[in-house]
Amino acid sequence: MDLESDLKKKYAESKRIINEARLNKQLVIFVGSGTSISSGMPSWRKAISQISERLELDSDSLSLNEFLRLPQYYFNARGKKEYTQLMQDVFLYKKNLEPSLVHDLIVQFGTQTIITTNYDHLIELAAEKNSEMLRVISKDSDLPYRKSDRELIKIHGDFENDNFVLKEDDYLNYSRNFKLIENYVKSFIGTKVILFVGYSFSDPDVKQIFSWAKNILHGDFQPAYLIDSNSEYDKNVDDYYRNFGINILYSSVQLGIEYKKDEPSHNTEEMLKWLQAQNSVRKIDELYDNLKIFKEFNYSYEFFIRNVFQKAGVIYRNGYLYVEKRDSINDDQSDDLEKILACIAYERYKQSPESVYYQCDGKKCSIEISPVEINGVESIKILDILSILNKSSVSGIVLFRIFDSKTPRLPGEFSYKVNARTIFVDFERVKIPKWIDLITRFNDKELKKLLKSNSSRLNETTPDLYMVQACIYVYFKDFLFAYNSLKIAASIYYKKSESVKYFIAEVDRYYVGKLLINYPLSNVDKKDIELVRKELDLLNLEKTLMSLPNLGKGIEILKDLSSFDISYKLFQRAYSTSNKVKEESCTNYNLFTGVPAFSIMNRRIRDFFLFEHINCVTVDSYAENIQIYTLYFQSILNSVVSSELKNKSDNFFNIHADCISDFDLTVALKFIPYKDLEKFFYGLSNVPLSDDALSYLKEVLSCIDNSVDYSSDYSLLSEPVIWKILVILSHINISEDVFGIAISKLNLFLNVFNFISKKELIIIFLNNADRCGCINNDLIGNVKSLFDRYVDITLQNDNFSLGLNFIIGFLAFICSKFGLNFDDKEKCEKFIQGNLKIHCATIFPFMSEPLKRLVVNRFKTYKIQNSFDDFNFYCVAVKNKIIQPDSSVEEMILSKCEKECGKKKSVEVMVRSSSTIVNPIFHDNEYIYFVRKLCMLKVIGLVKNKKRLSEAVSCIKDDCSEWLLNPNSYEYKNFDVSWLNECADDDEYLQKILRLKKCKENIKNSLLAYLGSIKIDNYGIVRILKYFNN
């Protein structure tokens, strides 16, 4: 092949890339001064000559580097005013210039962004001429206000803003004067395909722009192309600019005899026309070239498939592909697409006749379809495309017309008959591999068995099995075993020339290796980690990708996979859809057409989940993926709990998900961090779950392997799923069977490492179970076992007992409801004698009568000390009538509080309630907690010195204390409903204040205002509401 033919072949590929970028809105055009010469503007060299004449210098003798200094010389010599005037004259400022055909062609590319170094207005005029709206950005302050979809960025400013860039100082200070514009343009260079028009090799602007990219991205940027309209082909120059990332398109090569040496504007026009001219590509070839990469995938990414078909002109809606219904045949492109779909439909019919049907009275009715004559090569491509579709989440094809086998036709002609029925062609349902099903159900026991079973079948013919093993090892956080399995799989794929799977294995090996290095477990030898580090240093995924054989245009998905772009792009779409989910749930409709946003979001995230798991992509523990699943679950949960919007007319409704599905729960348990899950469910109650979701929860609970040591390294990387399940069970209508499994597992998992950290969660869980009536005589034994475990752990670990009196008291309360009062004298004595008086006082109401008498007798002579712990004990002991009120102790508490007033000491005060420690209250003075308790004791008649208490409350200026002390006379305009948490567990106090008419009315009004704005499950407020209901 001669040089010219070789170059034209390369140019054809360049044209394809440029047009693909243009269609994908990924093309940015840089416009230089050469485009304006035919409109009367001076060339760069001519402009410099005019300046040099004023300086009486010979511009022909100056080097390229000295060109920029001439404007600087003139500025230094004549000052800003004369310099500006001369530049305006040289560059024909305010002269009536007309845009040329070049400007029209540039605008007709339809790119979202055009960037120019010119000062003129010819692009704007061409846009106006072509009825295109362009937002002009010529200074940093323009950027925040851009609104148009299309923009023209004048990176060298203009004369109107007196910020034009020309002299040497302007270039040196560019980053300071155009900071936002510079960064904005740099982002394009790194991520978009660039086309330079109107630039010459002597133009300093080209080198400036690509020096930015080369310095920042170190060569890792999108291709750039420059149209050369002035020169003959020069290999040395071509190679030189390729080093900058610029591929030169020589018009002298491409145009052939149409090239005019002395007419660069003509050459530019013809090159732009050539770039915009569409090549004739058959639709079957276009589809196949884009989809063929999925032949090696185990699962085809629906989002990618949808885009491929949509770009070809096929409509994709509700999971089905179809060509728009037409009454006549007059569109060759649509005919071609219908033919392709008909061929796919017939091949699917041959595989499964029952998959082709039409709807009749709500039933599926079978129908026979005829073959379409196509050549052998097309037939192979059709079968490959069908195979790709069968392993995706695409539902099927819709045919509005079918091939008429009875109509005479010429060989190869495609004849139709208009069909009265709509024909559906369903593709195969994707089967979830067993190992994925086990992982999503957290069935550790069966997974370990599968690992062992698979091990005996591993050999040089089973690379897919090595990939499965790696995924299971990653699940168990055995990153070294996973890494070595991936290493073997990659080697086998390489030998078998399975390039796609080889690349996926290498991507997995890279990211699993990173996990191994960044999260080294104690059982991994440091030498192994160092070896992995050295191997990863040699692994260049970009280089590996470039070395793969021709995989068609679909190779982009491998690039996205290796760089997490597939995740970034999905997150952007998911974020946009989540806003739509929120909008639909907050809007009243009287008519809604289309697919709800929550359903679209579910389909996309499920597709992504299946794509990565079935293809054994082991990166789901990375933050890039976690944030996708977190956004999804939060959006779906918010949609589910959105209240039905009411209107005067019953015809109005809002759009929201009805319930949490089993897939939603899979996402929550597998991907959502425990703390985030707690935050998402906070304040929610009675969250509806589908029947499948409830069954899934029961199965996961049953599968949980309680033999795992969660105090080991494993816990550093993964929160045991039992705790996430408890979060969910705390906010749904829990059933007896689910509660029974959960409480039995909880007893097995409770240990010294989590008995403190999860106490609040356990209280919320048990309170919800109690509310739902799940705790019965058959299951109370499990609650009693939990109570005994907490008591034993508290007695054995005195140092860890702080705050455990809350959960011990709550568990004792639940047990007492079923007649299981605390009656262990030996343990009671240990509470009394140890540093656990508060625990004893807390469970006192739920003790047997003999034990109560013992406790009262033991504390008759106890002297309260001036300490936080003793004050805490005193308040609880007086309330539970273990000891009598004591004015000297009251004085100690009040004096201590008054003394501490003004000290800035933020201390979290835990407020005990029968459900949870909600809304921790922060005080500058920690002893205010006891003042509040004294206020409640005063209302129920258990304070000696009432006057002294009133004085102290006035002194410390705590609004909550003032309300608790005088609930009937308090000014409720300052009332905070969170104060109800202070008295939520004190039935005697609540009954007292709610007998006060004014107090009751004020609390009621405050609650109505609060409940009208948010949805809550706040224990304090729920308790109050129960009193109102009663």
Residue, then its C-alpha position, 0 to 999 in steps of 0.5 A: m500500500d502506498l503512502e497516500s492510501d495508507l494516510k487516507k485509511k488513517y484519515a477515514e478512521s479519524k473521521r469516524i472518531i470525530n463524527e462519533a464524538r460529534l454524535n456523542k456530544q464529545l467533540v470540541i472545536f478550537v477555532g484559530s485566526g486562519t478561519s477569519i482570513s477570507s473574511g478580511m482579518p489579517s493572518w498572524r504573520k501579517a498582524i505581527s508585520q503591521i506591529s513591527e512596522r510601527l517599531e521600525l523592525d524587520s519581522d522577517s528576521l525575527s524568530l517565532n519566539e520573538f513574535l510575542r515580544l513585538p506587541q510587548y515592545y510596543f506596549n512598553a514603548r507607547g503605553k496602554k492607550e496607544y497599544t490598545q488603539l493599534m491592536q484594535d486597528v490591526f484586528l479590524y475592531k468594529k469593522n463590518l466583516e461577514p462570516s465565510l462558509v468556513h464559519d457556517l460549517i463550524v457552527q453546523f457541526g452542532t458541537q456544544t462547545i466552540i473555543t476560539t483564540n480570535y477576537d472577532h465576532l464571526i462565529e457569533l454572526a455565523a451562529e445567528k445566520n444559522s439560527e443557532m443560539l451561542r452563549v459567549i464566554s470571554k471572561d471568568s465572570d461569564l462562566p457561572y451564568r452560562k445557560s445555553d446548551r451551546e457556548l463559544i469560549k473566547i479564551h483570549g478575551d476580546f476588545e469589548n472587555d479589554n482583556f485580549v491576550l496578545k503581548e508576552d505579559d498577557y501569556l505570562n499572567y494568563s493563569r491569573n487573569f483567566k483562572l476559571i476559563e483555563n481550568y474549564v478548557k483544560s477539562f475539555i482537553g482531557t476528556k473530549v475529542i478536539l478538532f483544531v481549525g484555522y491554526s498553523f504550525s507557527d501558531p503559539d496558541v496550539k503549543q500553549i493549549f497542548s502544553w497544558a494537557k501534556n503537563i497535567l495528564h502526562g499523555d493520557f488524553q483524548p485524541a486531537y486533530l488539526i486540519d492543515s490547509n497550507s502544507e504538503y505532507d511532511k512525516n517529520v512534522d507529522d511525528y512531531y505534533r503526534n508527540f503533542g497528541i495532535n493528529i494532522l489531517y493534511s488537506s493536500v493528502q485528503l483532497g487530492i486534485e481538489y487541493k489548492k495550494d494558494e487557497p487555504s480557505h477553500n481547502t478548509e471548507e472542503m475538509l470540513k465538508w468531508l468530515q461532515a459527510q456521512n459514510s454509507v454503513r449498513k445498519i446490521d454492520e453498525l449494530y454488530d460492530n458496536l455489540k460484538i464485544f459482548k460475545e465474550f461477556n457472560y452478561s451484556y450491559e443493557f444500558f450499552i445495548r440500549n444506546v447502540f440500538q437507539k443510535a441506530g434508530v431503534i426505539y427502546r422503551n419499557g425493556y423492548l426494542y422496536v421501530e416506530k409504527r408506520d402505515s406505509i413503507n417509504d423509509d429505507q433506513s426504517d425498512d433496514l432496521e425492521k428487517i434486522l428486528a424481524c430476523i432476530a425475532y425469527e431466530r428467537y422463534k426457532q429457539s423458543p416458539e412460545s416466546v413469540y406471541y400476541q395479546c388477546d383478552g389478556k392472554k398470550c396467544s402463539i403466532e407463527i412468523s416466517p423467515v427472512e432471506i439474508n446472506g450467510v454473513e448477515s445470518i451469523k451476525i444476527l445469531d450473534i446479536l440474538s445471543i448477546l440480547n439473550k444474556s442481557s436484561v433487554s426484555g424483547i422485541v415488538l413487531f408492528r409488521i411481520f414478514d409476509s411469506k406468501t407475497p411474491r418477491l424478488p430474491g433478497e427483497f423484504s416484503y411486509k404485510v401490515n399486521a393488525r396485532t402487535i407481536f411480542v418476542d421475549f428474550e431469555r431470562v437471565k439466570i443468576p449463577k448459584w454462587i451469586d445467589l449464595i453471596t446475596r443471601f450471605n450463605d457463608k456455610e454453602l459458599k465454603k462448601l462451594l469453594k472446596s467443591n470447585s477446587s477439585r475441578l480447577n485446571e487449565t480448561t476452567p478459567d471461568l471457575y478460577m474467576v468464580q473462586a476469586c469472587i468468593y474469596v473477595y466476599f470472604k476478604d481473602f484477597l491474596f487467594a483471590y489475587n492468585s486465582l485471578k492471576i491464573a485465570a488471566s494467564i489461561y485466558y491469554k493462552k486461549s486468546e479470550s481477550v475480553k475475559y483476559f482484560i477483565a481478569e487483569v482489571d480484577r487483579y489490579y483492584v483486588g491487589k490494591l485491596l490487599i496492599n491497602y488493607p493487609l490482614s494479619n494472616v497475610d505474609k508481608k513478603d506476599i504483599e510486597l510481591v503483589r506490589k511489584e507485580l501491580d507496578l508492571l500492570n498497565l491496564e491502558k497499555t493492555l487495552m490498546s494491545l487487544p485485537n479489534l473488538g469494534k466500537g464497543i471496546e469503550i466499555l472495557k476502558d470505562l470498566s478499567s477506569f471506573d468511568i462506568s460507575y461515574k457515568l451511572f452515578q450521574r444518571a442515577y443522581s439525575t433520576s433520583n431527583k426525578v424520583k423525589e419530584e414525582s413523589c412530591t407532585n400531585y398528578n391527575l394524569f401520568t404517562g410513561v415509566p415512573a422514575f423509581s422503576i427506571m432507577n431500579r432497572r438501571i441499578r439492577d442491570f449494573f449489579l448483574f453486569e458486574h457480578i455475572n461477569c465476575v468484576t470484583v470491584d463492588s467494595y470500592a467507594e465508586n460503586i458503594q456510592i451508586y448503591t447508597l444513592y439508589f437505596q436512599s432514593i427508593l426508601n424515600s419513595v416508598v415512605s412518601s405519603e400519599l398526597k391528598n387533594k380535594s379531588d380523588n383523581f389526583f395522586n403522586i408517584h412512588a414505590d409501594c414497598i421495598s423489594d428483595f433486590d432493594l434489601t440485597v443492595a442495603l445489606k451488601f453495599i450500604p454501610y451500617k451507619d448510613l443505613e441507620k441514618f436512612f431509617y432514622g425516624l421511619s416506622n412501618v416501612p412496607l416490604s414486599d412478600d419476596a423481601l420478607s422471605y429474603l430477610k428470613e432466608v438471610l437470617s437463617c443463613i447467617d454463619n454464627s461461627v465467624d469470629y467477628s472480633s478478628d480482622y474480618s470485622l475491620l472490613s465488613e460490618p456483620v450483616i446481622w446488625k444491618i438486618l436489625v436496623i431494617l427489622s426495627h422499622i418494619n412491621i415485624s412478624e413473629d417468625v422473623f423475630g424468632i429467627a432474629i432474636s435467636k441469632l442475636n443471642l449467638f452474636l452478642n459478645v464483649f466486642n459489640f454488646i456496648s456498641k449495639k445496645e441502642l440498636i437492640i433496644i430499638f429492635l426489641n421495642n419495635a417487636d414489642r409494638c408489633g406484638c411479636i414477643n410472646n410466651d414462646l419467644i420471651g425465653n430468648v429475650k430473657s436469655l439476652f437479658d441474662r447475657y447482658v447482666d453477665i457481661t456487665l458483671q464480668n466487665d465492670n469497666f464496660s458497664l457505663g450506659l448498660n443500665f438502659i438496655i438492662g432495664f428495658l430487657a427487664f421491663i419486657c421480661s416482667k410483662f410476661g411474669l419473668n421478674f428478676d429474682d437472682k439474689e446472688k447477682c443482685e448482691k454483686f450489683i449492690q456491692g460493685n460499682l453497679k448501683i445504677h443498674c440495680a436501681t434501674i431494674f428495681p421495678f422489675m424485681s421480685e418482691p423479696l428482692k425489692r425488700l432486700v435492695v431497699n434494706r441494703f440502701k437504707t444507710y447508703k450515703i450519697q457522695n458528691s459525684f456524677d455516678d451517685f447523683n445519677f443513682y439518687c435520681v433513679a433510686v428516689k423515682n423508683k422509691i428505693i430511697q427517700p428524698d433528701s434535701s441535702v442531696e438535692e442541695m449538693i446537686l443544685s450547688k454543683c450545677e450552679k457552680e458549673c454554669g458558664k463552663k464550656k464543657s460539651v458533654e453528651v448526656m444520654v437520655r434513657s428511654s424504653s426504645t432508644i437513646v434518641n437525639p442526644i442532648f448537649h449541655d455546657n453543664e453536664y449536671i443540668y441532666f440531674v436538675r431536669k430529673l429533679c424537676m420531674l421528681k418535684v412534679i410527682g411529689l418526690v422533692k424536698n426543697k421545691k423553692r431551692l429547685s425553682e431558684a436553681v432553675s432560674c439561675i441556670k437558664d435552661d428552657c427544658s428544665e423550666w418546662l419540666l418544672n412548670p409544664n402548665s404555666y410555661e410559655y409554649k412559643n419556645f417549646d421544643v418537642s425533643w424535650l419529650n425525650e426527657c420524660a418519655d420513660d416516666d409514666e407517673y410524670l406523663q400522667k400527671i402533666l397530661r391531666l393539666k388541661k392547658c399543658k395538654e392542649n399546648i403539647k398537642n398543638s406543638l405535636l401537630a405542627y411537628l408531625g405535619s412537617i416530618k415523618i418520625d418514629n421518635y420514642g418520646i413523641v410516640r409515648i405522648l401520642k399514646y397518652f393522647n389516644n388513650 
